[in-house]
Amino acid sequence: MTTASVPSIPNADSWVGSWIEPIEPTDVPERQRPAYHLAGEFTVSTAIQSAYLHATAHGVYEAFINGKRVGDCELTPGFTSYRKRIQVQTFDVTELVVEGRNALGAILSDGWWRGQNSVARRVNDYGSTTAFLAQLVVTLKSGKVIRVATDSNWRSCVSHIRRADLIAGEVQDLRRRVPGWSEPGTDRSSWSPVRVADYGYRELCASLAPPVRRVEELRAVTVRELSPCRWVVDFGQNSHGWVRLRNLGPAGTSLTLTYGEALDRSGDVTQENIASGTSMEADRSVTFQTDSVISAGVEGDVFEPRHSTKGFQYVRVDGHPGPLVAGDIASVVVHTDFRRIGSFDCSDARVNAIHRIAEWSFRGNACDIPTDCPTRERAGWTGDWQIYIETAAYLYNVTGFTRKWLRDLAAEQFANGAVTNLVPEPHAMDDREPPYWKGMVGSAGWGDAAVHVPWEIYRATGDQQVLADQWESMTAWVGFAERAAATGRHHSRVERSAEPAPHERYIWDSGYHWGEWLEPGQSLADSINLAVSSDHGALATSYFYRSTLQVAQTAETLGRGGDAERYGKLAENVRDAWRREFIDANGRITPHTQATLVRALAFDLVPRERRAQTANDLVALIRAAGTHLGTGFLATPFLLPVLADNGHLDIAYELLFQNTAPSWLLMIERGATTVWEEWDGIDAAGVAHASLNHYSKGAVISFLHRYVAGLQILAPGYRRFRVAPRPGGGIGNAHTQQDSPNGRIEVAWRLADDNHGNVDVTVPPGTEAELVLPDGTTAALPPGRHTRTWSKRS
């Protein structure tokens, strides 16, 4: 038996549908606009063999046929660089289309297109009107094909969703539902005719990523009546999505739901840590992460606001007469529907908790794009994804998700090669308030996502296509850095010498850089000030070197010998310049910070003969800080691996198990269920600060995969891999598995005592493994299952 393949989306010449827009009143405030019903009818005269719906929108749409929702995808068409790429979804609707009269409709809201968006929360960044485009292709059993599409015969009206904004929330009046709005035979004479718009089809594309879906539901852990008709619900887990609420009360009951990540001292939901920060005053003019619903008094009615999303663990429900019980409300977890491919667990519950909150933090920040947080900004910061990509690729199949995002990165990239801070970048470089990003693009560690992200996807999968697809973007970014280094100088070097030294043409110390970002003790405001005032030459040049080296390796992989030689030589020159500028005659690295030393070791910038000294210097800085880390966003993922690789595995474990600020275990001890943006996200007084769901610091769990469990890639796609368990910290056993392109790899080790242990390894077909036991014994392992023991004498 064969299964018919899903047809590809129509090309530009195959569309017969028109973009249609609802007729809207002119006095509706921005950020408070309703969602619209759009519908049209058609007739199918004979029996049907198959039917496929192609649909997209300027905004967010839900499609319906004959009163039934089409598919289970959420927030379609998803978020892309809309000025150049708009995704089209294709649904098999054979079971929904009937012989005879049919109706096709959509609910259409602002979404990312014209609603509040990203850091500035501006509106109308892509357009001031919403639009819908659909084409239904029906194949009859006779073999005839008919096409039904959006056109001027469709009509529109305001839906019961009276306000819909992804960030502000939704207002629904269930008393105003339009009966039969997407069913055949409904009288739509009172509806408005739609407006046909000529937007063309050039930007339309299919998505490489899995869809966003409702992935699971969380039951309320506690439901408390804080005061009469005011209830606070705790779901026990910070996540991204919305709630499903039943028991809405008698007709006319007005309920307000306020979502937050934390409680204040009175036990009420607070938004103080997430409602502002980098956002603007305009955000305060409307609600933030707040829904309202007016009950129609119909038994069985359910409120589920699918045209806005929230980051939350807690919800306050105002106006409910009670009783409100756990069975009345659920947290609906919404994110890109990834396939899990990796896992980790060990004997220490605290370490497992770190791994768990890092996973949840990523899940909460994967809504069609990788975001920084699901609350305040929901922005696709390039730096955050280049930090976390290796970790994410170990746990989930993020290849399609990432390749889709990389296409957007290339689409947004400047002609000079500079990479935008956000992907997609909704904030056009215009004069509208707030005038974001002018002169603030091309930051090291952020723009390097153009190179490092595709390189890590290649390492995880072995698929060269991602490198071929991104080659122009990768080289454009390195070209930007090369020109910036050659033509610009930081004022401190100009003051040192009017004429640059020859090596300075490879020192990248000009332009705008976010820097290490949020080192311990720094607030968001502190980090912004440092980004503007500091000399970031050591940091930017180190990333210039790593990206150039990875481009050289990419060229070699793609068989571009001349490019490999050119970029290899450039990388050598950059590394030599870094050493001349930032290592003094005594071998001391400047700036002498944990972050700089970590990066120098991780990127192999330090000469071999000085690595031990640099590692000892790093340990001295850690000890001087009371055995605490002092790294920010960029260097933290490398800290523990660098210590382990340079003779200080014991210090790495001490930091992993440190439980005073700043540390990962402090988050666990203070009840974190996702990773915090700031190390002191919940302070000693229980007050929340900044976002409580920022995954970047969670990249520490890569240390658990690669060092605690000991599974490391040696050749792309795990064709060769190393198993090198590094027990420590009192951990008695560890287990990890990875569904590699060739099959499942599994590693499980356990200690009999401090000096003896055994490890089980599964090597899939077509691969080979290098085993390095804690006693130094090595072995080559062919495909199959293997058990080895070790005896380590002190």
Beta strands, then each sheet from edge to edge (+ up, - down):
strand 1: 19-21
strand 2: 36-44
strand 3: 48-58
strand 4: 60-65
strand 5: 68-69
strand 6: 86-87
strand 7: 89-92
strand 8: 100-109
strand 9: 131-140
strand 10: 145-149
strand 11: 155-158
strand 12: 161-165
strand 13: 169-173
strand 14: 192-193
strand 15: 195-197
strand 16: 204-205
strand 17: 212-219
strand 18: 222-227
strand 19: 230-245
strand 20: 254-260
strand 21: 262-263
strand 22: 269-270
strand 23: 290-294
strand 24: 310-318
strand 25: 329-336
strand 26: 342-346
strand 27: 711-715
strand 28: 720-723
strand 29: 733-740
strand 30: 743-751
strand 31: 756-763
strand 32: 768-772
strand 33: 778-781
strand 34: 784-791
sheet 1: 1+ 15-
sheet 2: 5+ 4- 8+ 2- 11+ 14-
sheet 3: 7+ 3- 9+ 10-
sheet 4: 6+ 16+
sheet 5: 12+ 13- 23- 20+ 24- 19+ 18-
sheet 6: 12+ 13- 23- 20+ 24- 19+ 25- 17+
sheet 7: 21+ 22-
sheet 8: 26+ 29- 30+ 31- 34+
sheet 9: 27+ 28- 32- 33+
end
